[in-house]
Every structure is written in structure tokens, then in C-alpha cells.
Amino acid sequence: MRPIDLVLAVDVGTTNIKAGVVSDSGGVLRLSQRELTVEGGEDGRAEHDPEALYHAFIEVCREAAFGYEGRIVLLALSTYQLGMLPADRGGRPLMGMMTLLDTRPQATYARLLGRIDIADLYVRTGCPAFFHYPFSKIFWLKTQKPDLFQKVGCFLGSKEFFIRRLTGHLCTEASLATATQLMNTKTLQWDDYPLDTLGLTRAQLAEPVPSDKILGTLTDEASGALGLRRGTALLPGVYDGGAVGIGIGAMEEGTGIINIGTTGMLRVVDARPTLDFSPDMRLQTYYLTGGRWFPGAGVNNAGVVLKWLRDSVFGLSYDALTDAARSVPDAANLFFLPFLSGERNPQIGNVASGVFFGLRGRHTKGHMARAAMEGVSFALRLVLEALQDNRVPMERIRVGGGGARSAFWMETMASALGVPLQVTRVEETALIGSAMMGFVALGRFHDLQEATREMVQVGHLYLPDAAQAEACGQRFEFFKYLIHHLADAYRKHSELDG
């Protein structure tokens, strides 16, 4: 009997890259991963070296595919949003890939806001005021590095970079492109308003193609480098958070999705590009796939908060950090605003920073760790509130990403949100989500709904603790009070940098 075809799924995140060989039952047969280096500087630079990124990609693909090379028929991609890489007319990088964590565009953001109608841009693109979008990154490049800007033949995001290296084509897909603040949500084509503001032509941007249709085959050079057989197909796939959502079960109607990676998100699949009815622009509405949208919002600071505590503050392992948080009954009235790299919510703002509020001599590292977990959870509760206000239907919430491996954090988050949370049995949900799209494209499943029934495995259900949830409701109101009353302090603090 002929062996069943397999999919090699690759997930490129900001801090990690993973590749896995996935079967049509949802099993990850072999996994490889690498931690990625984000090259930084005191000026706010946070870049990936393109060649190092591609080298890591080759390594994890070869390791994961080993022993299965003859059965892998398709490579499915998911990559991070908000990357920006200027390349010359031959497609050669002119600098590093700017990541979400890069704060340099903040220096020119006020000038950009003075040139645009942000409310109009929000209606066009579904993207609120936020300096991390490639729109703002390109404006920063144009104003701060004009000589380099003149050499740019095309602008690449993370997905476009890999597709070009793997196939030779300059293509993108809408889940990445609708998170650039450059794409029109009604047409799913590049919008003239932001392009004219930047002085760009459509030829400088990648051609949008469907995320769920096989684009073609890898070049012989690429398939050889990856250790795959000649003629291996490529599926563009969706962005990393979208792949997590699909892998958790987002295609089940009424299922809200939380992803806790370096960043975080809370989103729900919807048939329309829902925007926030209020002028606060709390929802970031991105396309997902197959005519479905993914309204909700991402938060800049999720797993990166615990990584900061682990590496820069306490020097503890994640397990030791969690044990410290578990050792105290609550945060003892300590609050943490987890905005280490600003926040996408315009009411919080790009100049926001991390704040421990209410710190006393009695507080320990356990209180600080617990307050940090709760602070990230409260940031997600702001998104939940916005979705509820805009009547986006949601009956349940599932959680994926690295943070979902922490049972204690999930218990804390369930009480902080005041809703039950269900995690999946499989940790590598982004790889599963991309593979699901791959098997649908190969004809193994009729659609993603059928793939969900066959491949998604739900696991433990975390229920809110009644007493904790009531206390968290009161703390959440004070959390919002702090955000509101620190807004002016954030602004004045940012002016100290001059």
C-alpha cells in the first residue's frame, strides 16, 4: 500500500522557527526548532539578519524532513506579521528585516500622523494608529535613510522573503498584507492612499495571491537545500497567529482564539471585516483565508514579558518563575502594565511602557511574576471587551502558543478574563494549522471545517475560580484606570528622549 502523503509545515516567529512533518491525522511525526537572534541596538533597532534567518529555515526543514523526504509532497508556510525588509531591484536585502520589536519608527510617527487622516486609513485598511505597521516603517526609512530608500526596488515582509527565496516569485497573501496598513479590506489589493503618502508604486510591493491555493513548486535549488524531493509544492499559508488559530479550531463557528507567543492575540473568525464602531479603533481586522476574516486584536507584549523577567530581571528559568508566582495566593495589590514595547491599542499608545504600580517592600519576585501574568491577561481582556461591544459572536475560547503550556498561567488567565479556556492536546498548533490548509489544498479534506474535525485535538479546560474572578473584575477596572491616567505621563516621558 502506498504511504500516505505528508506535509512539511514551517512556522517562522519573531524569536523561534519551527518545522514539523505532519500527518493527516494531526500528528507531528518529527519536529525541529531553533531560537532566532534579534539583532538590537540602543536606538530601538530589532532586526533579523535575512541570511541567518534563511539559514535557520534550511536547518530546521532538513532536520524535520529527515527520513520522510520521499513522502513530503508540500511545504506550508506561516510567518510573522509586521516585518519589513527593503530589497534592491534584484531582490537583494539592503538592510536587516525590521521586526515587530523594532521601535525606531516611533521617532517619525508623529510626523506621519500629521500627513494622514487616520480615521480614513482605518476604514480603508482595518489597521488603527500603530507605529509598528510596515506603513510606518517605510515612512521612517524614507525620512531617516533617504539614500537607502532611493535604492529600494521592492519591500518584502517575512512571507514575501521566503516565497521569493523558495520559488523566485514576488508574492504575498492577505493575512500578512492586511497587517501592513497598505491593503484595502474591500478589494484585498494595495490601497492608493497609503501608497501615495509614501510615494510608492504597486510594482514595489508583492503580488497578492490566495493563501490556500498551491502557488507552484520549489526551485530545484531550494528543494535541494531543504533536502526535499524535486517538485515539492509550496502553499503560501497564513501568518503565524492565523495558523495557530486554525490549528486550535478557529473554523468552528463561535470559537474565540487566544495565542500566547512572544506577542499575543484574541480573535474570532467572522464573515465580515468588522471594525470598531467607536473612534477608539480597538479592533485590528485582518483577513484570514477562504473569504473569512479575523477581527480582534494583537497585543505586543505577551510571552516576551516573562522572557524579560526570566533573562533581564530575575535570572530564573520559566519553571522557577512559575513556581514563584504559584507560591503567593495573589498579586497582593500589585499591578503590572505589560507595555514593554508600546501597545497596538490606540488608547494605550505607542509611547506606553511597562509599569509596576503599587510596589511595596512586602512584594516578592512571586508577586511580580504573578502581576505580570495577570497584566498580560488584562491586556487581552481589553480585546475581549471590544469584541463584545461590537457584537462579534463568540461562544467559547481556545488557547494556543507557548504560554498555553503553563497550567498556572492558564488558571490565572481564566480568572482574569472571567471565562473558561480550553487548550489543545497538541502544542505545535501553528504547524497543525498550516498542515490543515495543506491537506485541504491537496484534496485530502473538503474544507477547513472537515480538517478541524479530523486533526484538531482539544485538551484541558480551565475554569475561572469564582472568588478570583470577582476580585479580578475589580482589579481590571483599576487596570483600565491606570492606563487612562498614565496616558499623559507616558507622553511626557517620551519627550524626555527629545
C-alpha positions in Angstrom: 0.0 0.0 0.0 1.3 3.5 -0.9 2.4 5.5 2.1 0.2 8.5 2.9 1.5 11.8 1.7 2.8 14.2 4.4 3.1 18.0 4.7 6.2 19.8 6.0 4.8 22.8 7.9 7.2 25.7 8.9 6.4 28.4 11.4 8.6 31.5 11.5 8.1 33.5 14.6 10.0 36.5 15.9 12.1 34.6 18.4 11.7 31.0 17.2 11.5 29.0 14.0 9.9 25.5 13.9 9.4 22.9 11.2 7.4 19.7 11.5 6.3 16.8 9.4 2.5 16.5 9.9 0.2 13.6 9.0 -3.5 14.0 8.0 -4.5 12.8 11.5 -2.9 15.8 13.1 0.2 14.0 14.4 3.6 15.8 14.3 5.9 13.0 13.3 9.2 14.9 13.5 9.9 18.3 14.9 12.9 20.7 14.7 13.3 24.2 16.1 15.8 27.0 16.5 15.8 30.1 18.6 16.3 33.2 16.4 18.6 36.1 17.2 17.0 39.5 17.1 19.8 42.0 16.5 19.2 45.1 18.5 20.7 48.4 19.5 20.1 51.3 21.8 18.3 53.2 19.0 15.5 50.7 19.1 16.7 48.5 16.3 15.3 45.0 16.3 16.1 43.1 13.1 16.6 39.6 11.7 19.6 39.1 9.6 18.0 37.8 6.3 20.7 35.3 5.6 20.8 34.0 9.1 17.0 33.7 9.0 17.1 31.7 5.8 19.9 29.5 7.1 17.9 28.7 10.2 14.9 27.9 7.9 17.1 25.4 5.9 18.4 23.8 9.0 15.0 23.1 10.7 13.5 21.9 7.4 16.3 19.4 6.8 16.2 18.1 10.3 12.4 17.8 10.4 12.2 16.2 6.9 15.0 13.6 7.6 13.6 10.1 7.0 10.4 11.4 5.4 11.8 13.1 2.3 10.1 10.7 -0.1 6.7 11.2 1.5 6.6 15.0 1.8 4.7 16.5 -1.1 4.0 20.0 0.1 5.6 22.7 2.2 3.2 25.0 4.0 4.4 28.4 5.5 3.3 30.5 8.4 5.4 33.6 9.2 5.3 36.6 11.5 3.4 39.9 10.6 4.8 43.4 10.7 8.2 42.6 9.2 9.8 45.0 6.7 12.8 44.3 4.5 13.9 46.8 1.8 15.5 45.0 -1.2 17.1 46.3 -4.4 15.8 45.7 -7.8 17.4 42.2 -7.9 15.7 41.3 -4.6 18.9 41.5 -2.5 18.4 42.8 1.0 19.6 46.4 1.7 19.4 46.0 5.5 18.0 43.7 8.1 14.4 42.6 8.4 12.7 45.0 10.8 10.6 43.0 13.3 7.6 43.9 15.5 10.0 44.7 18.3 11.7 47.5 16.3 10.9 50.9 17.9 12.8 53.2 15.5 9.7 54.3 13.5 8.4 55.8 16.7 10.7 58.7 16.1 9.0 59.7 12.9 5.4 58.6 13.8 4.1 62.0 14.9 5.2 63.4 11.6 3.5 60.7 9.7 0.2 61.2 11.6 0.3 64.9 10.6 0.1 63.8 7.0 -2.8 61.4 7.1 -6.4 61.1 8.2 -6.0 58.1 10.5 -9.8 57.5 10.7 -10.0 57.3 6.9 -7.0 55.0 6.8 -8.6 52.7 9.5 -11.8 52.4 7.4 -9.7 51.6 4.3 -7.2 49.1 5.9 -8.7 47.9 9.2 -5.5 49.0 10.9 -5.6 51.6 13.7 -2.9 54.1 14.7 0.2 52.0 15.4 3.8 52.8 14.5 4.8 49.1 14.1 3.0 48.6 10.8 5.2 48.4 7.7 3.5 51.7 6.5 5.2 53.5 9.4 8.4 51.5 9.0 8.7 52.6 5.3 8.0 56.2 6.2 10.8 56.0 8.8 13.1 54.6 6.2 12.2 57.3 3.7 12.8 60.1 6.1 15.7 58.8 8.1 17.6 56.9 5.4 16.8 58.6 2.1 19.8 57.4 0.2 18.9 53.8 1.0 15.3 54.4 0.2 16.2 55.5 -3.3 17.8 52.1 -3.9 14.7 50.1 -3.0 13.3 48.0 -5.8 10.8 46.2 -3.6 9.6 45.9 0.0 9.4 42.4 1.5 7.7 41.1 4.6 8.7 37.8 6.2 6.4 35.7 4.0 7.4 37.5 0.8 11.1 37.0 1.7 10.7 33.2 1.9 8.4 32.8 -1.1 10.9 34.7 -3.2 13.8 32.6 -2.0 11.9 29.3 -2.4 10.2 30.0 -5.8 11.7 33.1 -7.3 8.2 34.8 -7.3 7.4 38.1 -5.6 4.1 37.2 -3.9 2.3 37.8 -0.7 -1.0 36.7 0.8 -3.7 38.7 2.5 -3.3 37.7 6.1 0.2 39.3 6.0 -0.8 42.1 3.7 -3.8 43.3 5.6 -1.4 43.8 8.6 0.7 46.3 6.7 -1.7 49.3 6.7 -1.3 49.3 3.0 -4.0 46.9 1.8 -7.7 47.8 1.2 -10.0 45.5 3.1 -12.8 45.8 0.4 -10.6 44.9 -2.6 -7.7 42.9 -1.0 -5.5 45.0 -3.2 -2.9 47.6 -2.3 -4.6 50.9 -1.4 -3.6 54.1 -3.3 -3.9 56.4 -0.2 -1.1 55.0 1.9 1.0 54.2 -1.3 0.7 57.8 -2.4 1.6 59.1 1.0 4.8 57.1 0.8 5.5 57.7 -2.8 5.4 54.0 -3.6 4.2 52.2 -6.7 2.4 48.9 -6.7 5.3 47.4 -8.5 7.4 47.8 -5.4 5.1 45.5 -3.4 4.4 41.8 -3.8 1.5 40.5 -5.8 -1.3 39.2 -3.6 -2.1 35.5 -4.2 -4.6 33.2 -2.4 -3.2 31.7 0.9 -5.0 28.4 0.4 -4.0 27.6 -3.1 -0.8 25.8 -4.2 1.4 28.5 -5.6 3.7 26.2 -7.5 6.8 24.1 -6.8 10.1 24.9 -5.1 13.0 25.7 -7.3 15.5 22.9 -7.7 18.0 24.9 -5.8 15.6 25.4 -2.9 14.3 21.8 -2.8 17.9 20.6 -2.8 19.0 22.9 0.0 16.0 21.8 2.1 16.6 18.1 1.4 13.2 17.7 -0.3 12.4 15.9 -3.5 12.2 17.8 -6.8 8.7 19.1 -7.5 7.7 19.6 -3.9 4.7 22.1 -3.9 4.5 25.3 -1.9 1.4 26.6 -0.1 1.7 30.3 0.9 -0.3 29.7 4.1 -1.3 32.4 6.6 0.5 34.4 9.3 1.7 32.7 12.4 -1.2 33.7 14.7 -3.7 32.7 11.9 -2.1 29.3 11.7 -2.3 28.9 15.5 -6.0 29.9 15.2 -6.7 27.3 12.6 -4.8 24.7 14.5 -6.7 25.4 17.6 -10.1 25.2 15.9 -10.9 28.7 14.9 -13.0 27.5 12.0 -15.6 26.1 14.4 -18.3 28.8 14.5 -18.3 31.0 17.6 -14.8 29.9 18.7 -12.6 32.7 20.0 -8.8 32.2 19.8 -6.1 33.3 22.1 -2.5 32.9 21.1 0.3 33.4 23.7 3.6 33.6 21.9 6.2 36.4 22.0 3.2 38.6 21.3 -0.5 37.7 21.9 -3.9 37.9 20.3 -7.5 37.4 20.8 -9.5 36.9 17.6 -12.6 35.3 16.2 -13.3 34.2 12.7 -16.1 36.2 11.1 -17.6 36.6 7.6 -17.0 40.3 7.5 -14.2 42.7 8.2 -15.6 44.1 11.5 -14.3 47.4 12.6 -14.7 49.1 16.0 -17.8 51.2 15.9 -16.2 53.7 18.4 -13.5 56.2 17.5 -11.1 54.2 19.7 -10.2 51.8 16.9 -9.7 48.9 19.3 -10.1 46.2 16.7 -7.4 45.3 14.2 -9.2 43.4 11.5 -7.1 41.2 9.3 -8.0 38.8 6.6 -7.6 35.1 7.4 -8.3 32.7 4.5 -11.1 31.4 2.3 -13.2 34.6 2.5 -13.1 34.7 6.3 -11.8 37.5 8.4 -10.1 37.5 11.8 -11.3 40.6 13.8 -9.9 41.1 17.3 -6.5 42.5 18.3 -3.0 41.5 18.9 -1.0 42.7 21.9 2.7 43.5 21.6 3.6 42.1 24.9 2.8 38.5 26.0 5.4 35.8 26.3 8.1 38.5 25.9 7.1 39.8 29.3 8.0 36.5 31.0 11.2 36.3 28.9 12.2 39.7 30.1 11.6 38.7 33.7 13.5 35.5 33.2 16.5 36.9 31.4 16.8 40.6 32.5 15.3 40.8 36.0 15.5 37.5 38.0 17.7 35.2 36.0 15.3 32.3 36.7 14.0 29.6 34.5 10.4 29.6 33.3 9.6 26.8 35.7 11.2 28.6 38.7 9.4 31.8 37.7 6.1 30.0 37.6 6.8 28.3 41.0 7.5 31.7 42.5 4.2 33.0 41.1 2.3 30.0 42.4 3.8 30.4 45.9 1.7 33.5 46.6 -2.1 33.5 46.9 -2.5 36.6 44.7 -0.5 39.6 43.5 -1.1 41.5 46.8 -2.5 44.5 45.1 0.5 44.8 42.8 -0.3 45.8 39.1 1.8 45.4 36.1 1.1 47.3 32.8 2.9 45.0 30.3 3.7 47.5 27.6 7.4 47.0 27.3 7.3 47.8 23.5 4.3 50.1 23.5 0.9 48.7 22.5 -1.3 48.4 19.4 -4.4 49.7 21.2 -4.5 53.4 20.4 -5.9 54.2 23.8 -2.7 52.8 25.3 -0.4 54.1 22.6 2.9 53.6 21.0 4.8 55.5 23.7 3.5 53.4 26.6 6.0 51.4 28.7 6.0 48.8 31.3 5.0 49.8 34.8 4.8 48.1 38.2 2.3 50.0 40.2 1.7 49.7 43.9 5.2 48.1 44.6 5.9 47.8 48.3 8.6 46.3 50.4 6.5 43.2 51.1 6.3 42.2 47.5 8.5 39.3 46.2 9.5 38.0 42.9 6.4 35.8 43.1 4.1 38.8 43.4 5.9 40.4 40.4 5.7 37.3 38.3 2.0 36.8 39.1 1.2 40.5 38.4 3.0 40.2 35.0 0.9 37.1 34.1 -2.2 38.9 35.2 -1.2 42.1 33.3 -0.9 40.3 30.0 -4.3 38.6 30.7 -5.9 42.0 31.4 -4.5 43.4 28.1 -6.3 40.5 26.4 -9.4 41.3 28.4 -9.5 44.7 26.8 -9.7 43.0 23.4 -12.5 40.7 24.7 -14.4 43.8 25.8 -14.0 45.4 22.4 -15.3 42.2 20.6 -18.3 42.0 22.9 -19.0 45.7 22.4 -19.1 45.2 18.7 -21.3 42.1 19.0 -18.8 39.7 17.4 -20.3 36.3 18.2 -18.2 34.1 20.5 -19.3 31.0 22.4 -16.0 29.6 23.6 -12.3 30.5 23.8 -9.4 28.2 23.0 -5.8 28.9 23.7 -2.5 28.0 22.0 1.1 29.1 21.8 4.0 28.6 24.1 2.2 30.3 27.0 -0.6 27.7 26.9 1.9 25.1 28.2 1.9 26.9 31.6 -1.1 25.4 33.5 -0.7 28.1 36.2 -0.8 30.9 33.7 -3.9 29.4 32.1 -5.6 29.2 35.5 -4.6 32.8 36.1 -5.9 33.9 32.7 -9.2 32.1 33.0 -10.0 34.0 36.3 -8.6 37.3 34.9 -10.8 37.1 31.8 -13.7 35.6 33.7 -14.3 32.9 31.1 -13.4 29.2 30.6 -10.3 28.5 28.5 -9.6 25.3 26.7 -6.1 24.3 25.4 -5.3 21.8 22.8 -3.6 18.5 23.4 -1.0 19.3 20.7 1.5 22.0 21.4 2.5 22.8 17.9 -0.7 24.3 16.8 0.8 26.7 14.2 2.3 23.7 12.4 -1.0 21.8 12.6 -3.0 24.8 11.3 -0.7 25.2 8.3 -0.8 21.5 7.6 -4.6 21.5 7.7 -4.5 24.2 5.0 -2.1 22.0 3.1 -4.2 18.9 3.2 -7.2 20.8 2.1 -5.2 22.2 -0.8 -4.1 18.6 -1.7 -7.7 17.4 -1.7 -7.4 15.2 1.4 -10.2 17.2 3.1 -13.1 19.1 1.5 -12.6 22.2 3.6 -11.0 23.5 6.8 -14.1 22.6 8.8 -13.7 18.9 7.9 -9.9 19.2 8.6 -10.7 20.7 12.0 -12.9 17.7 12.9 -10.2 15.2 11.9 -7.0 17.0 13.0 -7.7 19.3 16.0 -7.5 17.7 19.4 -8.8 19.7 22.3 -7.4 19.2 25.8 -7.7 20.6 29.3 -10.5 23.0 30.2 -9.5 25.8 32.7 -12.4 27.3 34.6 -12.3 30.6 36.4 -12.1 30.5 40.1 -15.2 32.2 41.4 -13.6 34.2 44.1 -10.5 35.1 42.0 -12.7 36.1 39.0 -14.7 38.5 41.1 -11.6 40.1 42.5 -10.0 40.2 39.0 -13.1 42.1 37.8 -12.4 44.9 40.3 -8.7 44.8 39.5 -9.4 45.0 35.8 -11.3 48.2 36.3 -8.3 49.7 38.2 -6.0 48.4 35.4 -8.1 50.5 32.9 -8.0 53.4 35.3 -4.2 53.3 35.4 -4.0 53.2 31.6 -6.2 56.2 31.3 -4.4 58.3 34.0 -0.9 57.4 32.9 -1.5 58.4 29.3 -0.2 62.0 29.8 2.7 60.7 31.9 3.7 58.3 29.0 3.6 61.2 26.6 5.7 63.5 28.8 8.1 60.6 29.4 8.6 60.0 25.7 9.5 63.7 25.3 12.5 63.3 27.6 14.2 61.4 24.8 13.9 64.5 22.8 
